[in-house]
Amino acid sequence: MSTITTTYLRDMPAGTTGRLVGYDKAFGGYRGKLVSLGLTPGTEFTVIRVGFGGDLVEIQVRGVNLSLPKQEADALVVEEVTAEKSFIYTQTS
């Protein structure tokens, strides 16, 4: 049985690929804005860079680079995508 380990975007280093799992309830006010930016559950992204102190996180999602302030990045609950997980989700019959 496999388990999914979730983390926050702010904790992922540059170069990491992740998948959006959901939103932190404490930051519910940002959910509508994040959805309008294309950050919906299941969406994969790559962390491009993390600003000093984590004040700004730049990710590439759906071919677009987004720079998210710390408050918006803190609202995202994500999982790291490994080659094995990516294969499982992209494999077709």
Number of C-alpha atoms within 10 A of each C-alpha: 2 4 5 9 8 15 16 18 26 25 12 19 14 15 12 15 21 23 23 22 20 17 22 14 12 9 14 11 11 18 19 11 11 17 11 9 13 12 22 18 15 13 14 20 22 21 21 17 18 22 14 8 9 15 13 18 25 18 25 16 17 14 8 11 14 15 17 18 15 17 13 21 24 20 22 26 19 27 21 21 17 12 8 8 10 15 11 10 8 7 7 6 2
